[in-house]
């Protein structure tokens, strides 16, 4: 079983048009379990607000 703690930057790469998007999606999809610390969720919300995502 593969597991990982997901950092905010990995989530931002997923939602942002980035050179690393496909690679990040592939790696994250290969994991059986993700761990998202509370701070990562807050940072993702702050990022989305900063780029005007409702």
mmJSON file of the N, C-alpha and C atoms, coordinates in Angstrom:
{"data_MODEL":{"atom_site":{
"group_PDB":["ATOM","ATOM","ATOM","ATOM","ATOM","ATOM","ATOM","ATOM","ATOM","ATOM","ATOM","ATOM","ATOM","ATOM","ATOM","ATOM","ATOM","ATOM","ATOM","ATOM","ATOM","ATOM","ATOM","ATOM","ATOM","ATOM","ATOM","ATOM","ATOM","ATOM","ATOM","ATOM","ATOM","ATOM","ATOM","ATOM","ATOM","ATOM","ATOM","ATOM","ATOM","ATOM","ATOM","ATOM","ATOM","ATOM","ATOM","ATOM","ATOM","ATOM","ATOM","ATOM","ATOM","ATOM","ATOM","ATOM","ATOM","ATOM","ATOM","ATOM","ATOM","ATOM","ATOM","ATOM","ATOM","ATOM","ATOM","ATOM","ATOM","ATOM","ATOM","ATOM","ATOM","ATOM","ATOM","ATOM","ATOM","ATOM","ATOM","ATOM","ATOM","ATOM","ATOM","ATOM","ATOM","ATOM","ATOM","ATOM","ATOM","ATOM","ATOM","ATOM","ATOM","ATOM","ATOM","ATOM","ATOM","ATOM","ATOM","ATOM","ATOM","ATOM","ATOM","ATOM","ATOM","ATOM","ATOM","ATOM","ATOM","ATOM","ATOM","ATOM","ATOM","ATOM","ATOM","ATOM","ATOM","ATOM","ATOM","ATOM","ATOM","ATOM","ATOM","ATOM","ATOM","ATOM","ATOM","ATOM","ATOM","ATOM","ATOM","ATOM","ATOM","ATOM","ATOM","ATOM","ATOM","ATOM","ATOM","ATOM","ATOM","ATOM","ATOM","ATOM","ATOM","ATOM","ATOM","ATOM","ATOM","ATOM","ATOM","ATOM","ATOM","ATOM","ATOM","ATOM","ATOM","ATOM","ATOM","ATOM","ATOM","ATOM"],
"id":[1,2,3,4,5,6,7,8,9,10,11,12,13,14,15,16,17,18,19,20,21,22,23,24,25,26,27,28,29,30,31,32,33,34,35,36,37,38,39,40,41,42,43,44,45,46,47,48,49,50,51,52,53,54,55,56,57,58,59,60,61,62,63,64,65,66,67,68,69,70,71,72,73,74,75,76,77,78,79,80,81,82,83,84,85,86,87,88,89,90,91,92,93,94,95,96,97,98,99,100,101,102,103,104,105,106,107,108,109,110,111,112,113,114,115,116,117,118,119,120,121,122,123,124,125,126,127,128,129,130,131,132,133,134,135,136,137,138,139,140,141,142,143,144,145,146,147,148,149,150,151,152,153,154,155,156,157,158,159,160,161,162],
"type_symbol":["N","C","C","N","C","C","N","C","C","N","C","C","N","C","C","N","C","C","N","C","C","N","C","C","N","C","C","N","C","C","N","C","C","N","C","C","N","C","C","N","C","C","N","C","C","N","C","C","N","C","C","N","C","C","N","C","C","N","C","C","N","C","C","N","C","C","N","C","C","N","C","C","N","C","C","N","C","C","N","C","C","N","C","C","N","C","C","N","C","C","N","C","C","N","C","C","N","C","C","N","C","C","N","C","C","N","C","C","N","C","C","N","C","C","N","C","C","N","C","C","N","C","C","N","C","C","N","C","C","N","C","C","N","C","C","N","C","C","N","C","C","N","C","C","N","C","C","N","C","C","N","C","C","N","C","C","N","C","C","N","C","C"],
"label_atom_id":["N","CA","C","N","CA","C","N","CA","C","N","CA","C","N","CA","C","N","CA","C","N","CA","C","N","CA","C","N","CA","C","N","CA","C","N","CA","C","N","CA","C","N","CA","C","N","CA","C","N","CA","C","N","CA","C","N","CA","C","N","CA","C","N","CA","C","N","CA","C","N","CA","C","N","CA","C","N","CA","C","N","CA","C","N","CA","C","N","CA","C","N","CA","C","N","CA","C","N","CA","C","N","CA","C","N","CA","C","N","CA","C","N","CA","C","N","CA","C","N","CA","C","N","CA","C","N","CA","C","N","CA","C","N","CA","C","N","CA","C","N","CA","C","N","CA","C","N","CA","C","N","CA","C","N","CA","C","N","CA","C","N","CA","C","N","CA","C","N","CA","C","N","CA","C","N","CA","C","N","CA","C","N","CA","C","N","CA","C"],
"label_alt_id":[null,null,null,null,null,null,null,null,null,null,null,null,null,null,null,null,null,null,null,null,null,null,null,null,null,null,null,null,null,null,null,null,null,null,null,null,null,null,null,null,null,null,null,null,null,null,null,null,null,null,null,null,null,null,null,null,null,null,null,null,null,null,null,null,null,null,null,null,null,null,null,null,null,null,null,null,null,null,null,null,null,null,null,null,null,null,null,null,null,null,null,null,null,null,null,null,null,null,null,null,null,null,null,null,null,null,null,null,null,null,null,null,null,null,null,null,null,null,null,null,null,null,null,null,null,null,null,null,null,null,null,null,null,null,null,null,null,null,null,null,null,null,null,null,null,null,null,null,null,null,null,null,null,null,null,null,null,null,null,null,null,null],
"label_comp_id":["UNK","UNK","UNK","UNK","UNK","UNK","UNK","UNK","UNK","UNK","UNK","UNK","UNK","UNK","UNK","UNK","UNK","UNK","UNK","UNK","UNK","UNK","UNK","UNK","UNK","UNK","UNK","UNK","UNK","UNK","UNK","UNK","UNK","UNK","UNK","UNK","UNK","UNK","UNK","UNK","UNK","UNK","UNK","UNK","UNK","UNK","UNK","UNK","UNK","UNK","UNK","UNK","UNK","UNK","UNK","UNK","UNK","UNK","UNK","UNK","UNK","UNK","UNK","UNK","UNK","UNK","UNK","UNK","UNK","UNK","UNK","UNK","UNK","UNK","UNK","UNK","UNK","UNK","UNK","UNK","UNK","UNK","UNK","UNK","UNK","UNK","UNK","UNK","UNK","UNK","UNK","UNK","UNK","UNK","UNK","UNK","UNK","UNK","UNK","UNK","UNK","UNK","UNK","UNK","UNK","UNK","UNK","UNK","UNK","UNK","UNK","UNK","UNK","UNK","UNK","UNK","UNK","UNK","UNK","UNK","UNK","UNK","UNK","UNK","UNK","UNK","UNK","UNK","UNK","UNK","UNK","UNK","UNK","UNK","UNK","UNK","UNK","UNK","UNK","UNK","UNK","UNK","UNK","UNK","UNK","UNK","UNK","UNK","UNK","UNK","UNK","UNK","UNK","UNK","UNK","UNK","UNK","UNK","UNK","UNK","UNK","UNK"],
"label_asym_id":["A","A","A","A","A","A","A","A","A","A","A","A","A","A","A","A","A","A","A","A","A","A","A","A","A","A","A","A","A","A","A","A","A","A","A","A","A","A","A","A","A","A","A","A","A","A","A","A","A","A","A","A","A","A","A","A","A","A","A","A","A","A","A","A","A","A","A","A","A","A","A","A","A","A","A","A","A","A","A","A","A","A","A","A","A","A","A","A","A","A","A","A","A","A","A","A","A","A","A","A","A","A","A","A","A","A","A","A","A","A","A","A","A","A","A","A","A","A","A","A","A","A","A","A","A","A","A","A","A","A","A","A","A","A","A","A","A","A","A","A","A","A","A","A","A","A","A","A","A","A","A","A","A","A","A","A","A","A","A","A","A","A"],
"label_entity_id":["1","1","1","1","1","1","1","1","1","1","1","1","1","1","1","1","1","1","1","1","1","1","1","1","1","1","1","1","1","1","1","1","1","1","1","1","1","1","1","1","1","1","1","1","1","1","1","1","1","1","1","1","1","1","1","1","1","1","1","1","1","1","1","1","1","1","1","1","1","1","1","1","1","1","1","1","1","1","1","1","1","1","1","1","1","1","1","1","1","1","1","1","1","1","1","1","1","1","1","1","1","1","1","1","1","1","1","1","1","1","1","1","1","1","1","1","1","1","1","1","1","1","1","1","1","1","1","1","1","1","1","1","1","1","1","1","1","1","1","1","1","1","1","1","1","1","1","1","1","1","1","1","1","1","1","1","1","1","1","1","1","1"],
"label_seq_id":[1,1,1,2,2,2,3,3,3,4,4,4,5,5,5,6,6,6,7,7,7,8,8,8,9,9,9,10,10,10,11,11,11,12,12,12,13,13,13,14,14,14,15,15,15,16,16,16,17,17,17,18,18,18,19,19,19,20,20,20,21,21,21,22,22,22,23,23,23,24,24,24,25,25,25,26,26,26,27,27,27,28,28,28,29,29,29,30,30,30,31,31,31,32,32,32,33,33,33,34,34,34,35,35,35,36,36,36,37,37,37,38,38,38,39,39,39,40,40,40,41,41,41,42,42,42,43,43,43,44,44,44,45,45,45,46,46,46,47,47,47,48,48,48,49,49,49,50,50,50,51,51,51,52,52,52,53,53,53,54,54,54],
"pdbx_PDB_ins_code":[null,null,null,null,null,null,null,null,null,null,null,null,null,null,null,null,null,null,null,null,null,null,null,null,null,null,null,null,null,null,null,null,null,null,null,null,null,null,null,null,null,null,null,null,null,null,null,null,null,null,null,null,null,null,null,null,null,null,null,null,null,null,null,null,null,null,null,null,null,null,null,null,null,null,null,null,null,null,null,null,null,null,null,null,null,null,null,null,null,null,null,null,null,null,null,null,null,null,null,null,null,null,null,null,null,null,null,null,null,null,null,null,null,null,null,null,null,null,null,null,null,null,null,null,null,null,null,null,null,null,null,null,null,null,null,null,null,null,null,null,null,null,null,null,null,null,null,null,null,null,null,null,null,null,null,null,null,null,null,null,null,null],
"Cartn_x":[0.848,0.0,0.894,0.65,1.45,0.638,1.276,0.648,1.586,1.014,1.847,1.104,1.872,1.344,1.455,0.335,0.285,0.519,1.458,1.794,0.919,0.767,-0.03,0.466,1.761,2.304,1.883,1.77,1.32,-0.122,-0.96,-2.358,-2.472,-1.647,-1.676,-1.262,-0.276,0.139,-1.019,-1.843,-2.985,-4.011,-4.297,-5.341,-4.815,-3.517,-2.923,-2.35,-2.392,-1.791,-0.28,0.319,1.738,2.402,3.71,4.467,4.418,4.32,4.367,2.99,1.941,0.568,0.386,0.722,0.497,1.277,2.506,3.338,2.724,2.27,1.671,0.394,-0.436,-1.674,-1.343,-0.388,-0.002,0.496,1.346,1.878,0.773,-0.056,-1.109,-2.151,-2.439,-3.377,-2.804,-1.488,-0.871,-0.9,-1.187,-1.212,-2.524,-2.435,-3.626,-4.299,-3.501,-4.052,-3.302,-4.066,-3.485,-3.755,-2.802,-2.999,-2.893,-3.937,-3.965,-4.027,-2.921,-2.964,-3.902,-4.449,-5.376,-4.767,-3.516,-2.88,-2.846,-2.718,-2.705,-4.057,-5.12,-6.461,-6.631,-6.21,-6.296,-5.449,-4.231,-3.366,-3.957,-4.574,-5.209,-6.363,-7.155,-8.254,-7.693,-6.639,-6.021,-5.517,-4.897,-4.413,-5.572,-6.607,-7.753,-8.408,-8.512,-9.048,-8.151,-6.85,-5.907,-5.961,-6.41,-6.535,-8.001,-8.833,-10.24,-11.093,-10.829,-11.702,-12.734,-14.032,-15.068,-15.165],
"Cartn_y":[-1.174,0.0,1.238,2.138,3.367,4.532,5.28,6.41,7.592,8.801,10.001,11.137,11.993,13.261,14.22,14.807,15.684,17.125,17.778,19.169,20.084,21.309,22.291,22.475,22.506,22.731,21.625,20.399,19.302,19.523,19.995,20.262,21.437,22.448,23.612,23.215,22.337,21.855,21.151,20.441,19.721,20.703,21.791,22.719,23.817,24.029,25.1,24.528,25.322,24.899,24.954,23.795,23.717,22.653,22.818,21.812,20.463,20.496,19.282,18.679,19.257,18.809,17.312,16.829,15.418,14.483,14.855,14.034,13.976,15.125,15.175,14.349,14.455,13.672,12.182,11.779,10.367,9.847,10.61,10.181,10.107,11.137,11.147,10.052,9.777,8.694,7.323,7.212,5.927,5.603,6.585,6.384,5.733,4.872,4.251,5.153,5.97,6.818,8.137,9.23,10.565,11.015,11.72,12.386,13.884,14.618,16.063,16.751,17.298,18.049,19.254,19.662,20.799,22.031,22.304,23.503,23.461,22.288,22.16,22.567,22.171,22.55,24.067,24.672,26.128,26.841,26.365,27.005,26.887,25.754,25.595,26.579,26.756,27.735,29.133,29.491,30.816,31.009,29.968,30.056,30.256,29.45,29.553,30.931,31.475,32.831,33.867,33.663,34.638,34.67,33.581,33.542,33.649,34.148,34.455,33.255,32.115,30.953,31.008,31.05,31.152,29.899],
"Cartn_z":[0.0,0.0,0.0,-0.941,-0.995,-0.437,0.43,1.105,1.066,1.171,1.218,1.888,2.542,3.03,1.858,1.491,0.322,0.765,0.112,0.395,-0.461,-0.008,-0.741,-2.169,-2.354,-3.693,-4.662,-4.19,-5.056,-5.488,-4.582,-4.943,-5.901,-5.705,-6.596,-8.006,-8.117,-9.444,-10.133,-9.363,-9.939,-10.509,-9.795,-10.244,-11.162,-11.173,-11.961,-13.255,-14.303,-15.565,-15.405,-15.271,-14.964,-15.827,-16.054,-16.8,-16.093,-14.787,-13.973,-13.707,-14.276,-14.002,-14.249,-15.435,-15.785,-14.859,-14.545,-13.661,-12.259,-11.754,-10.418,-10.365,-11.392,-11.439,-11.44,-12.235,-12.326,-10.969,-10.32,-9.023,-7.98,-7.914,-6.903,-7.155,-8.414,-8.724,-8.398,-8.354,-8.053,-6.55,-5.732,-4.285,-3.848,-2.853,-2.29,-1.263,-0.592,0.466,0.516,0.65,0.813,2.241,2.805,4.084,3.825,4.186,3.991,5.36,5.811,7.071,6.942,8.063,8.055,7.405,7.696,7.143,5.624,5.043,3.585,3.011,3.658,3.196,3.272,4.386,4.526,3.468,3.259,2.267,0.862,0.551,-0.759,-0.916,0.113,0.072,-0.129,0.606,0.448,-0.977,-1.54,-2.915,-3.886,-3.751,-4.669,-4.601,-3.404,-3.258,-3.916,-3.814,-4.394,-5.91,-6.517,-7.978,-8.397,-7.47,-7.73,-8.12,-7.511,-7.687,-6.571,-6.947,-5.896,-5.032],
"occupancy":[1.0,1.0,1.0,1.0,1.0,1.0,1.0,1.0,1.0,1.0,1.0,1.0,1.0,1.0,1.0,1.0,1.0,1.0,1.0,1.0,1.0,1.0,1.0,1.0,1.0,1.0,1.0,1.0,1.0,1.0,1.0,1.0,1.0,1.0,1.0,1.0,1.0,1.0,1.0,1.0,1.0,1.0,1.0,1.0,1.0,1.0,1.0,1.0,1.0,1.0,1.0,1.0,1.0,1.0,1.0,1.0,1.0,1.0,1.0,1.0,1.0,1.0,1.0,1.0,1.0,1.0,1.0,1.0,1.0,1.0,1.0,1.0,1.0,1.0,1.0,1.0,1.0,1.0,1.0,1.0,1.0,1.0,1.0,1.0,1.0,1.0,1.0,1.0,1.0,1.0,1.0,1.0,1.0,1.0,1.0,1.0,1.0,1.0,1.0,1.0,1.0,1.0,1.0,1.0,1.0,1.0,1.0,1.0,1.0,1.0,1.0,1.0,1.0,1.0,1.0,1.0,1.0,1.0,1.0,1.0,1.0,1.0,1.0,1.0,1.0,1.0,1.0,1.0,1.0,1.0,1.0,1.0,1.0,1.0,1.0,1.0,1.0,1.0,1.0,1.0,1.0,1.0,1.0,1.0,1.0,1.0,1.0,1.0,1.0,1.0,1.0,1.0,1.0,1.0,1.0,1.0,1.0,1.0,1.0,1.0,1.0,1.0],
"B_iso_or_equiv":[0.0,0.0,0.0,0.0,0.0,0.0,0.0,0.0,0.0,0.0,0.0,0.0,0.0,0.0,0.0,0.0,0.0,0.0,0.0,0.0,0.0,0.0,0.0,0.0,0.0,0.0,0.0,0.0,0.0,0.0,0.0,0.0,0.0,0.0,0.0,0.0,0.0,0.0,0.0,0.0,0.0,0.0,0.0,0.0,0.0,0.0,0.0,0.0,0.0,0.0,0.0,0.0,0.0,0.0,0.0,0.0,0.0,0.0,0.0,0.0,0.0,0.0,0.0,0.0,0.0,0.0,0.0,0.0,0.0,0.0,0.0,0.0,0.0,0.0,0.0,0.0,0.0,0.0,0.0,0.0,0.0,0.0,0.0,0.0,0.0,0.0,0.0,0.0,0.0,0.0,0.0,0.0,0.0,0.0,0.0,0.0,0.0,0.0,0.0,0.0,0.0,0.0,0.0,0.0,0.0,0.0,0.0,0.0,0.0,0.0,0.0,0.0,0.0,0.0,0.0,0.0,0.0,0.0,0.0,0.0,0.0,0.0,0.0,0.0,0.0,0.0,0.0,0.0,0.0,0.0,0.0,0.0,0.0,0.0,0.0,0.0,0.0,0.0,0.0,0.0,0.0,0.0,0.0,0.0,0.0,0.0,0.0,0.0,0.0,0.0,0.0,0.0,0.0,0.0,0.0,0.0,0.0,0.0,0.0,0.0,0.0,0.0],
"pdbx_formal_charge":[null,null,null,null,null,null,null,null,null,null,null,null,null,null,null,null,null,null,null,null,null,null,null,null,null,null,null,null,null,null,null,null,null,null,null,null,null,null,null,null,null,null,null,null,null,null,null,null,null,null,null,null,null,null,null,null,null,null,null,null,null,null,null,null,null,null,null,null,null,null,null,null,null,null,null,null,null,null,null,null,null,null,null,null,null,null,null,null,null,null,null,null,null,null,null,null,null,null,null,null,null,null,null,null,null,null,null,null,null,null,null,null,null,null,null,null,null,null,null,null,null,null,null,null,null,null,null,null,null,null,null,null,null,null,null,null,null,null,null,null,null,null,null,null,null,null,null,null,null,null,null,null,null,null,null,null,null,null,null,null,null,null],
"auth_seq_id":[1,1,1,2,2,2,3,3,3,4,4,4,5,5,5,6,6,6,7,7,7,8,8,8,9,9,9,10,10,10,11,11,11,12,12,12,13,13,13,14,14,14,15,15,15,16,16,16,17,17,17,18,18,18,19,19,19,20,20,20,21,21,21,22,22,22,23,23,23,24,24,24,25,25,25,26,26,26,27,27,27,28,28,28,29,29,29,30,30,30,31,31,31,32,32,32,33,33,33,34,34,34,35,35,35,36,36,36,37,37,37,38,38,38,39,39,39,40,40,40,41,41,41,42,42,42,43,43,43,44,44,44,45,45,45,46,46,46,47,47,47,48,48,48,49,49,49,50,50,50,51,51,51,52,52,52,53,53,53,54,54,54],
"auth_comp_id":["UNK","UNK","UNK","UNK","UNK","UNK","UNK","UNK","UNK","UNK","UNK","UNK","UNK","UNK","UNK","UNK","UNK","UNK","UNK","UNK","UNK","UNK","UNK","UNK","UNK","UNK","UNK","UNK","UNK","UNK","UNK","UNK","UNK","UNK","UNK","UNK","UNK","UNK","UNK","UNK","UNK","UNK","UNK","UNK","UNK","UNK","UNK","UNK","UNK","UNK","UNK","UNK","UNK","UNK","UNK","UNK","UNK","UNK","UNK","UNK","UNK","UNK","UNK","UNK","UNK","UNK","UNK","UNK","UNK","UNK","UNK","UNK","UNK","UNK","UNK","UNK","UNK","UNK","UNK","UNK","UNK","UNK","UNK","UNK","UNK","UNK","UNK","UNK","UNK","UNK","UNK","UNK","UNK","UNK","UNK","UNK","UNK","UNK","UNK","UNK","UNK","UNK","UNK","UNK","UNK","UNK","UNK","UNK","UNK","UNK","UNK","UNK","UNK","UNK","UNK","UNK","UNK","UNK","UNK","UNK","UNK","UNK","UNK","UNK","UNK","UNK","UNK","UNK","UNK","UNK","UNK","UNK","UNK","UNK","UNK","UNK","UNK","UNK","UNK","UNK","UNK","UNK","UNK","UNK","UNK","UNK","UNK","UNK","UNK","UNK","UNK","UNK","UNK","UNK","UNK","UNK","UNK","UNK","UNK","UNK","UNK","UNK"],
"auth_asym_id":["A","A","A","A","A","A","A","A","A","A","A","A","A","A","A","A","A","A","A","A","A","A","A","A","A","A","A","A","A","A","A","A","A","A","A","A","A","A","A","A","A","A","A","A","A","A","A","A","A","A","A","A","A","A","A","A","A","A","A","A","A","A","A","A","A","A","A","A","A","A","A","A","A","A","A","A","A","A","A","A","A","A","A","A","A","A","A","A","A","A","A","A","A","A","A","A","A","A","A","A","A","A","A","A","A","A","A","A","A","A","A","A","A","A","A","A","A","A","A","A","A","A","A","A","A","A","A","A","A","A","A","A","A","A","A","A","A","A","A","A","A","A","A","A","A","A","A","A","A","A","A","A","A","A","A","A","A","A","A","A","A","A"],
"auth_atom_id":["N","CA","C","N","CA","C","N","CA","C","N","CA","C","N","CA","C","N","CA","C","N","CA","C","N","CA","C","N","CA","C","N","CA","C","N","CA","C","N","CA","C","N","CA","C","N","CA","C","N","CA","C","N","CA","C","N","CA","C","N","CA","C","N","CA","C","N","CA","C","N","CA","C","N","CA","C","N","CA","C","N","CA","C","N","CA","C","N","CA","C","N","CA","C","N","CA","C","N","CA","C","N","CA","C","N","CA","C","N","CA","C","N","CA","C","N","CA","C","N","CA","C","N","CA","C","N","CA","C","N","CA","C","N","CA","C","N","CA","C","N","CA","C","N","CA","C","N","CA","C","N","CA","C","N","CA","C","N","CA","C","N","CA","C","N","CA","C","N","CA","C","N","CA","C","N","CA","C","N","CA","C","N","CA","C","N","CA","C"],
"pdbx_PDB_model_num":[1,1,1,1,1,1,1,1,1,1,1,1,1,1,1,1,1,1,1,1,1,1,1,1,1,1,1,1,1,1,1,1,1,1,1,1,1,1,1,1,1,1,1,1,1,1,1,1,1,1,1,1,1,1,1,1,1,1,1,1,1,1,1,1,1,1,1,1,1,1,1,1,1,1,1,1,1,1,1,1,1,1,1,1,1,1,1,1,1,1,1,1,1,1,1,1,1,1,1,1,1,1,1,1,1,1,1,1,1,1,1,1,1,1,1,1,1,1,1,1,1,1,1,1,1,1,1,1,1,1,1,1,1,1,1,1,1,1,1,1,1,1,1,1,1,1,1,1,1,1,1,1,1,1,1,1,1,1,1,1,1,1]
}}}
